[in-house]
Amino acid sequence: LEIYPTQLSDEGEYKCRIVVWDNTGNSTEPSVPISKEARMMLKVNVPPEKVEITHLTSGRNLSLRCKSEGAKPPADILWTKTSPDGVETEIPDLAKTREIEPAGELYDTAEQIFYQLEENEMIAKISCVVRHHNTNTTIYKNITFVSPAIQNALKVTIQRFAEPVLYSSIENQDGRDNKAGLVKISADPGFKVPYNTSVTLKAAAPGVFPEPRYLWWVGDQTGIAGRELHIDNLEEDKSYYVLAENP
Protein backbone atom coordinates (compact mmCIF):
# COMPACT_ATOMS: atom_id res chain seq x y z
CA LEU A 1 0.00 0.00 0.00
CA GLU A 2 1.54 3.30 -1.10
CA ILE A 3 0.07 6.61 0.06
CA TYR A 4 1.24 9.67 -1.83
CA PRO A 5 1.04 12.49 -1.06
CA THR A 6 0.14 11.95 2.57
CA GLN A 7 -2.64 14.03 4.10
CA LEU A 8 -3.77 14.50 7.68
CA SER A 9 -6.81 12.36 6.85
CA ASP A 10 -4.44 9.43 6.20
CA GLU A 11 -3.53 9.27 9.88
CA GLY A 12 -4.96 6.31 11.78
CA GLU A 13 -4.69 2.59 12.35
CA TYR A 14 -3.99 0.36 9.35
CA LYS A 15 -4.57 -3.40 9.35
CA CYS A 16 -3.13 -6.00 6.99
CA ARG A 17 -4.77 -9.44 6.92
CA ILE A 18 -3.55 -12.62 5.23
CA VAL A 19 -5.98 -15.52 4.71
CA VAL A 20 -4.83 -19.09 3.92
CA TRP A 21 -7.26 -21.89 3.10
CA ASP A 22 -6.19 -25.18 4.67
CA ASN A 23 -7.87 -28.56 4.30
CA THR A 24 -5.10 -30.45 6.22
CA GLY A 25 -4.34 -32.54 3.16
CA ASN A 26 -7.75 -34.21 3.02
CA SER A 27 -9.49 -33.30 -0.20
CA THR A 28 -12.81 -34.64 1.06
CA GLU A 29 -12.92 -32.25 3.98
CA PRO A 30 -14.00 -28.63 3.47
CA SER A 31 -11.22 -26.07 3.51
CA VAL A 32 -10.79 -24.05 6.67
CA PRO A 33 -9.74 -20.39 6.40
CA ILE A 34 -6.79 -19.49 8.58
CA SER A 35 -6.11 -15.76 8.91
CA LYS A 36 -3.27 -13.70 10.33
CA GLU A 37 -3.26 -9.95 10.68
CA ALA A 38 -0.90 -7.14 11.70
CA ARG A 39 -1.78 -3.63 12.83
CA MET A 40 0.13 -0.38 12.71
CA MET A 41 -0.59 3.23 13.63
CA LEU A 42 0.33 5.83 11.02
CA LYS A 43 1.04 9.33 12.35
CA VAL A 44 1.32 12.26 9.92
CA ASN A 45 3.72 15.05 10.95
CA VAL A 46 3.28 18.56 9.52
CA PRO A 47 6.05 21.23 9.48
CA PRO A 48 5.22 24.84 10.47
CA GLU A 49 3.39 26.71 7.73
CA LYS A 50 4.11 30.27 8.90
CA VAL A 51 6.39 32.09 11.37
CA GLU A 52 5.86 35.68 12.51
CA ILE A 53 7.80 37.90 14.91
CA THR A 54 6.51 41.10 16.49
CA HIS A 55 8.13 43.45 19.00
CA LEU A 56 7.72 46.41 21.30
CA THR A 57 10.60 48.57 22.53
CA SER A 58 11.07 50.96 25.41
CA GLY A 59 14.61 52.29 25.51
CA ARG A 60 16.88 49.27 25.88
CA ASN A 61 13.98 47.04 26.99
CA LEU A 62 12.60 44.70 24.35
CA SER A 63 9.47 42.61 24.27
CA LEU A 64 9.46 40.12 21.40
CA ARG A 65 6.83 37.58 20.39
CA CYS A 66 7.40 34.75 17.92
CA LYS A 67 4.56 32.60 16.63
CA SER A 68 4.73 29.35 14.66
CA GLU A 69 1.51 28.35 12.93
CA GLY A 70 0.15 25.10 11.56
CA ALA A 71 2.52 22.40 12.88
CA LYS A 72 1.96 18.87 14.13
CA PRO A 73 3.19 18.09 16.71
CA PRO A 74 3.82 21.61 18.17
CA ALA A 75 7.12 23.24 17.16
CA ASP A 76 9.88 24.30 19.55
CA ILE A 77 11.13 27.90 19.76
CA LEU A 78 14.50 29.22 20.89
CA TRP A 79 16.15 32.65 20.66
CA THR A 80 19.64 33.55 19.46
CA LYS A 81 21.66 36.73 19.08
CA THR A 82 24.25 37.35 16.37
CA SER A 83 27.25 39.54 17.17
CA PRO A 84 28.54 42.17 14.70
CA ASP A 85 31.28 39.72 13.67
CA GLY A 86 28.71 37.05 12.76
CA VAL A 87 28.89 34.75 15.82
CA GLU A 88 25.47 33.35 16.74
CA THR A 89 24.78 32.28 20.34
CA GLU A 90 21.65 31.23 22.19
CA ILE A 91 20.33 33.87 24.57
CA PRO A 92 20.52 32.40 28.09
CA ASP A 93 18.28 32.96 31.13
CA LEU A 94 15.39 34.54 29.26
CA ALA A 95 12.19 35.61 30.97
CA LYS A 96 9.62 34.06 28.64
CA THR A 97 6.12 32.69 28.37
CA ARG A 98 4.94 30.02 25.93
CA GLU A 99 1.48 29.20 24.63
CA ILE A 100 0.43 26.17 22.56
CA GLU A 101 -3.01 26.42 20.98
CA PRO A 102 -4.79 23.80 18.85
CA ALA A 103 -5.84 24.93 15.39
CA GLY A 104 -8.00 22.09 14.16
CA GLU A 105 -5.72 19.09 13.91
CA LEU A 106 -2.61 21.34 13.91
CA TYR A 107 -0.98 23.46 16.60
CA ASP A 108 0.19 27.06 16.93
CA THR A 109 3.12 27.79 19.25
CA ALA A 110 3.75 31.33 20.50
CA GLU A 111 6.55 32.46 22.80
CA GLN A 112 7.12 35.91 24.25
CA ILE A 113 10.42 37.04 25.74
CA PHE A 114 11.64 40.10 27.60
CA TYR A 115 15.22 41.15 26.91
CA GLN A 116 17.37 44.14 27.79
CA LEU A 117 20.07 45.34 25.42
CA GLU A 118 23.44 46.06 26.94
CA GLU A 119 24.49 49.68 27.27
CA ASN A 120 27.37 49.32 24.79
CA GLU A 121 25.28 47.48 22.17
CA MET A 122 24.88 49.65 19.08
CA ILE A 123 23.33 46.97 16.85
CA ALA A 124 21.69 43.70 17.93
CA LYS A 125 20.40 41.02 15.55
CA ILE A 126 17.98 38.71 17.37
CA SER A 127 16.59 35.55 15.77
CA CYS A 128 13.57 33.44 16.57
CA VAL A 129 14.54 29.88 15.66
CA VAL A 130 11.59 27.55 15.12
CA ARG A 131 12.53 23.87 15.15
CA HIS A 132 10.27 21.00 14.22
CA HIS A 133 12.25 17.86 14.97
CA ASN A 134 9.67 15.42 13.59
CA THR A 135 10.03 16.83 10.07
CA ASN A 136 13.66 18.01 10.41
CA THR A 137 12.57 21.60 9.73
CA THR A 138 14.27 24.76 11.03
CA ILE A 139 12.96 28.26 10.27
CA TYR A 140 14.76 31.51 11.17
CA LYS A 141 13.01 34.85 11.59
CA ASN A 142 15.40 37.74 12.24
CA ILE A 143 14.94 41.28 13.46
CA THR A 144 17.68 43.90 13.90
CA PHE A 145 17.61 46.59 16.58
CA VAL A 146 19.72 49.72 16.19
CA SER A 147 20.69 52.02 19.05
CA PRO A 148 19.00 55.45 18.92
CA ALA A 149 22.51 56.90 18.59
CA ILE A 150 22.80 55.53 15.07
CA GLN A 151 19.18 54.89 14.11
CA ASN A 152 18.46 55.70 10.47
CA ALA A 153 22.19 55.77 9.77
CA LEU A 154 23.21 55.51 6.13
CA LYS A 155 25.77 52.89 5.28
CA VAL A 156 28.39 54.17 2.86
CA THR A 157 30.61 51.55 1.25
CA ILE A 158 33.68 52.82 -0.60
CA GLN A 159 35.64 50.38 -2.70
CA ARG A 160 38.58 50.90 -5.01
CA PHE A 161 37.34 51.27 -8.59
CA ALA A 162 33.82 50.64 -7.31
CA GLU A 163 30.44 51.57 -8.64
CA PRO A 164 28.52 54.49 -7.07
CA VAL A 165 27.86 54.10 -3.36
CA LEU A 166 24.69 52.35 -2.17
CA TYR A 167 22.46 53.80 0.53
CA SER A 168 20.52 51.70 3.01
CA SER A 169 19.11 51.99 6.47
CA ILE A 170 18.54 49.33 9.10
CA GLU A 171 17.71 45.81 7.95
CA ASN A 172 14.17 44.77 8.59
CA GLN A 173 12.95 41.34 9.63
CA ASP A 174 12.32 40.22 6.04
CA GLY A 175 15.97 40.68 5.14
CA ARG A 176 15.32 43.56 2.74
CA ASP A 177 16.77 47.05 3.10
CA ASN A 178 14.67 50.17 3.38
CA LYS A 179 15.81 52.65 0.76
CA ALA A 180 16.78 55.97 2.30
CA GLY A 181 15.95 59.05 0.28
CA LEU A 182 16.10 61.92 2.77
CA VAL A 183 19.88 62.24 3.14
CA LYS A 184 22.09 62.52 0.05
CA ILE A 185 25.82 61.87 -0.12
CA SER A 186 28.25 62.98 -2.80
CA ALA A 187 31.97 62.39 -3.19
CA ASP A 188 34.80 64.53 -4.55
CA PRO A 189 36.53 63.69 -6.87
CA GLY A 190 34.04 60.84 -7.27
CA PHE A 191 33.08 57.37 -6.16
CA LYS A 192 35.58 55.64 -8.45
CA VAL A 193 38.69 56.15 -6.38
CA PRO A 194 42.20 54.94 -7.21
CA TYR A 195 44.24 53.26 -4.52
CA ASN A 196 45.99 55.48 -1.92
CA THR A 197 44.19 58.70 -2.87
CA SER A 198 42.04 61.17 -0.94
CA VAL A 199 38.27 61.51 -0.96
CA THR A 200 35.88 64.10 0.46
CA LEU A 201 32.37 62.93 1.32
CA LYS A 202 29.61 65.53 1.54
CA ALA A 203 26.21 65.00 3.18
CA ALA A 204 23.10 67.04 2.48
CA ALA A 205 19.41 66.90 3.38
CA PRO A 206 17.55 68.83 0.67
CA GLY A 207 14.37 70.48 1.84
CA VAL A 208 15.05 69.96 5.55
CA PHE A 209 14.71 73.02 7.79
CA PRO A 210 16.44 73.98 9.95
CA GLU A 211 19.74 72.56 8.74
CA PRO A 212 20.41 69.26 10.56
CA ARG A 213 23.57 68.30 12.36
CA TYR A 214 25.79 65.67 10.74
CA LEU A 215 27.95 63.10 12.49
CA TRP A 216 30.33 60.75 10.64
CA TRP A 217 32.15 57.69 11.89
CA VAL A 218 34.04 54.63 10.66
CA GLY A 219 34.77 51.53 12.74
CA ASP A 220 35.38 52.57 16.34
CA GLN A 221 36.08 56.22 15.48
CA THR A 222 33.07 58.34 16.35
CA GLY A 223 32.20 61.99 16.71
CA ILE A 224 33.49 63.41 13.41
CA ALA A 225 31.05 66.31 13.10
CA GLY A 226 30.27 68.38 10.02
CA ARG A 227 28.71 68.12 6.59
CA GLU A 228 31.99 67.02 5.02
CA LEU A 229 34.35 64.16 5.80
CA HIS A 230 37.84 64.20 4.30
CA ILE A 231 39.63 60.86 3.96
CA ASP A 232 43.34 60.80 3.23
CA ASN A 233 45.23 57.93 1.62
CA LEU A 234 42.39 55.44 1.23
CA GLU A 235 44.10 52.03 1.24
CA GLU A 236 41.34 49.53 2.02
CA ASP A 237 37.59 48.97 1.90
CA LYS A 238 35.72 50.47 4.84
CA SER A 239 32.13 51.18 5.80
CA TYR A 240 31.43 54.84 6.61
CA TYR A 241 28.31 56.04 8.39
CA VAL A 242 26.64 59.43 8.64
CA LEU A 243 23.87 60.47 10.99
CA ALA A 244 21.70 63.45 10.10
CA GLU A 245 19.89 64.71 13.21
CA ASN A 246 17.31 67.45 13.37
CA PRO A 247 16.01 67.69 16.96
Summary of the structure (lengths in Angstrom):
residues: 247
radius of gyration: 30.7
end to end distance: 71.6
largest distance: 112.8
contacts: 599
relative contact order: 0.12
helix: 2%
strand: 57%
